[in-house]
Amino acid sequence: MGLTAPEAAAAPVFDALGDPNRLRIIDRLCADGPCSTSTLTQAIPATRQAATKHLTVLESAGLVHSEKRGRERIWTMRPESLTAAGDYLEALSRRWDQRIERLRTFVEDVSE
């Protein structure tokens, strides 16, 4: 069974956010705004090489964007991907609430 468009958009985001170091990087970018690779490396217990790999995963998922400034790479959050994933979770939550409501109605009807 293939993924729906919202699932296909959300899956890479959830995959990328499944690592604590990547979550720390996202948290740092949200708190401080655009940061260099060096600054983001300080946010996680990893080498610069490992941080760069994490940033590449985040970039592939559409969560961050980078641009070269001199000898440094500056990373910026791209909130649209988080928004799309949040919208997917919200839709899932609404469906779950509807199913719970149908179950509650069924149980009440049966017990009368």
C-alpha positions as CSV (number, residue, x, y, z in Angstrom):
1,M,0.0,0.0,0.0
2,G,1.5,3.4,-1.1
3,L,1.8,6.4,1.1
4,T,-0.6,9.3,0.9
5,A,0.9,12.7,0.0
6,P,0.7,13.9,3.7
7,E,2.3,10.6,4.8
8,A,5.1,10.9,2.2
9,A,5.8,14.5,3.3
10,A,5.8,13.7,7.0
11,A,7.7,10.4,7.0
12,P,11.2,11.9,6.3
13,V,10.6,14.5,9.0
14,F,9.7,12.0,11.6
15,D,12.7,9.8,10.5
16,A,15.1,12.7,10.8
17,L,13.7,13.8,14.2
18,G,14.1,10.3,15.6
19,D,17.7,11.0,16.7
20,P,18.4,12.9,20.0
21,N,21.3,14.7,18.4
22,R,19.2,15.9,15.5
23,L,16.6,17.1,17.9
24,R,19.2,19.1,19.8
25,I,20.3,20.7,16.6
26,I,16.8,21.6,15.7
27,D,16.2,23.0,19.2
28,R,19.4,25.1,18.9
29,L,18.4,26.5,15.5
30,C,14.9,27.3,16.9
31,A,16.3,29.0,19.9
32,D,19.2,30.9,18.4
33,G,18.4,31.3,14.7
34,P,20.9,30.6,11.9
35,C,24.1,28.9,13.2
36,S,27.4,27.8,11.8
37,T,28.3,24.1,11.7
38,S,30.9,24.8,14.5
39,T,28.2,26.3,16.8
40,L,25.8,23.4,16.1
41,T,28.6,20.9,16.8
42,Q,28.8,22.4,20.3
43,A,25.1,21.6,20.8
44,I,25.6,17.8,20.6
45,P,28.1,15.3,22.0
46,A,29.6,14.5,18.6
47,T,32.5,15.3,16.3
48,R,32.2,17.9,13.6
49,Q,32.0,15.1,11.1
50,A,29.1,13.5,12.9
51,A,27.3,16.8,13.3
52,T,27.7,17.3,9.5
53,K,26.1,13.9,8.9
54,H,23.2,14.8,11.2
55,L,22.8,18.2,9.4
56,T,22.8,16.4,6.0
57,V,19.9,14.1,7.2
58,L,18.0,17.2,8.4
59,E,18.6,18.9,5.1
60,S,17.4,15.9,3.2
61,A,14.2,15.9,5.2
62,G,13.7,19.6,4.4
63,L,14.1,20.7,8.0
64,V,17.2,22.9,7.5
65,H,18.9,24.8,4.7
66,S,22.5,25.8,4.5
67,E,24.6,28.4,2.7
68,K,28.3,28.9,2.5
69,R,29.6,32.1,4.0
70,G,33.3,32.3,3.7
71,R,34.9,29.2,5.1
72,E,31.8,28.4,7.2
73,R,28.4,26.8,6.4
74,I,25.4,28.6,8.0
75,W,22.3,26.5,8.8
76,T,18.8,27.8,9.0
77,M,15.5,26.2,10.0
78,R,12.9,25.6,7.4
79,P,9.7,25.5,9.5
80,E,7.5,24.4,6.6
81,S,8.5,20.8,7.0
82,L,7.7,20.9,10.7
83,T,4.4,22.5,9.9
84,A,3.5,19.8,7.3
85,A,4.4,17.1,9.9
86,G,2.4,18.8,12.5
87,D,-0.6,19.1,10.2
88,Y,-0.3,15.3,9.5
89,L,-0.3,14.6,13.3
90,E,-3.3,16.9,13.8
91,A,-5.3,15.1,11.1
92,L,-4.3,11.7,12.7
93,S,-5.5,13.0,16.1
94,R,-8.8,14.2,14.6
95,R,-9.4,10.7,13.1
96,W,-8.5,9.1,16.4
97,D,-10.9,11.4,18.2
98,Q,-13.7,10.5,15.8
99,R,-13.1,6.8,16.3
100,I,-13.1,7.2,20.0
101,E,-16.4,9.1,19.8
102,R,-17.9,6.4,17.6
103,L,-16.9,3.8,20.1
104,R,-18.3,5.8,23.0
105,T,-21.6,6.2,21.2
106,F,-21.7,2.4,20.4
107,V,-21.0,1.5,24.0
108,E,-23.7,3.9,25.3
109,D,-26.2,2.5,22.8
110,V,-25.4,-1.1,23.8
111,S,-25.7,-0.4,27.5
112,E,-29.1,1.3,27.2
